[in-house]
Amino acid sequence: VQLQASGGGEVQAGGSLRLSCATSGGTVRIYRMAWFRQAPGKEREFVAVFRWSGSLTHYGDSVKGRFTISGNNAKNTVYLQMNSLKPEDTALYYCAADKDDAIYDYWGHGTLVTVSS
C-alpha cells in the first residue's frame, strides 16, 4: 500500500489549505487513516484520524475547531481541511494508514505546510 500526500504550500496566517492523502497499490482493507505533523526541532504530533467505518473522527487539541478530516471511499482518499491557519501549524504533514486498529502500518512521504505571519 502506498500513500501519496499532496496539497501543502505556503499561506498567510488566517488562511486555508486542503491536504489530500490517496492510497494505492494494495488490496488490504484500511481501518483508519490519520494525519500527523512534525515541525523542525519538535516531536511528531498527532493531528487527526478518520475511521472508515462510521466515518468517525478525532482531533488533536491544537487543531480542534479549525481542521476537519474527511474521507472519500470511492477515491480511497482522505482529506484534511485546514482553516484559520497559524504560524505554529507550520510543519511537514504526514498521512498514515492502519489496517487493523493497532499501529499505523503505512506512511506517506509528507507534504510541507508553511504559515507566515
C-alpha positions in Angstrom: 0.0 0.0 0.0 1.3 3.4 -1.0 0.2 6.7 0.4 0.6 9.9 -1.6 0.1 13.2 0.3 -0.4 16.4 -1.5 -1.8 19.9 -1.1 0.9 21.5 1.0 2.1 25.0 0.4 2.7 28.4 1.8 -0.2 30.5 3.1 -0.6 33.6 5.4 -1.9 33.3 8.9 -5.7 33.0 8.8 -5.7 31.3 5.5 -6.7 27.8 4.5 -5.3 24.7 2.8 -6.6 21.3 2.0 -4.4 18.3 2.1 -5.1 15.0 0.4 -3.9 11.5 1.0 -4.6 8.9 -1.6 -4.0 5.2 -1.1 -3.0 2.9 -3.9 -1.2 -0.4 -4.8 -2.9 -2.9 -2.5 -5.9 -4.9 -1.6 -5.5 -4.5 2.1 -8.6 -3.1 3.8 -7.7 0.1 5.7 -9.3 0.5 9.0 -8.4 4.1 9.7 -6.2 6.9 8.3 -4.6 9.8 10.1 -2.6 12.9 9.7 0.5 13.7 11.8 2.8 16.6 11.6 6.4 17.4 12.6 7.8 20.8 12.9 11.6 21.4 12.9 13.1 20.5 16.2 9.9 19.1 17.6 8.5 15.7 18.0 5.8 14.2 15.7 2.4 15.3 16.7 -1.0 13.7 16.1 -3.4 15.9 14.1 -6.5 14.0 13.2 -7.8 10.5 12.4 -10.6 9.2 10.2 -12.1 5.7 10.7 -13.8 4.5 7.6 -16.5 2.5 9.4 -18.9 5.1 10.7 -16.8 8.0 9.4 -15.7 8.6 12.9 -13.1 11.4 13.6 -10.9 12.6 16.3 -8.6 15.6 16.6 -5.6 16.7 18.4 -6.2 19.6 20.9 -4.2 22.1 19.0 -6.3 21.8 15.8 -9.8 21.2 17.2 -12.4 23.6 15.7 -10.0 24.6 12.9 -9.2 21.4 11.0 -11.6 18.9 9.5 -10.7 15.4 8.3 -12.9 13.5 5.9 -12.8 10.6 3.5 -13.9 9.6 0.0 -14.2 5.9 -0.1 -14.7 5.8 -3.9 -11.4 7.6 -4.3 -9.6 5.9 -1.4 -8.6 9.4 -0.3 -8.6 11.2 3.0 -8.7 15.0 3.2 -7.6 17.5 5.8 -9.2 20.8 5.5 -7.2 23.3 7.5 -8.8 26.7 8.3 -7.6 29.7 10.4 -4.1 28.6 10.0 -1.5 29.8 12.4 2.3 30.1 12.1 2.6 27.3 14.7 0.9 25.0 12.2 4.0 25.1 10.1 5.3 21.6 9.7 5.7 18.6 7.5 2.4 16.8 7.4 2.3 13.0 7.0 -0.6 10.7 6.4 -0.7 7.2 7.8 -2.9 4.2 7.4 -3.8 1.4 9.9 -5.2 -1.9 8.7 -6.3 -3.4 12.0 -6.8 -0.7 14.7 -3.3 -1.3 16.0 -0.2 0.5 14.8 0.0 2.7 11.7 1.3 0.3 9.1 1.8 2.6 6.1 3.2 6.1 5.9 3.4 8.7 3.2 6.3 11.0 2.5 4.8 14.1 3.8 3.8 17.5 2.4 5.1 20.8 3.7 2.8 23.4 5.1 4.3 26.8 5.8 2.2 29.5 7.5 3.6 33.0 7.5 2.7 35.7 10.0 
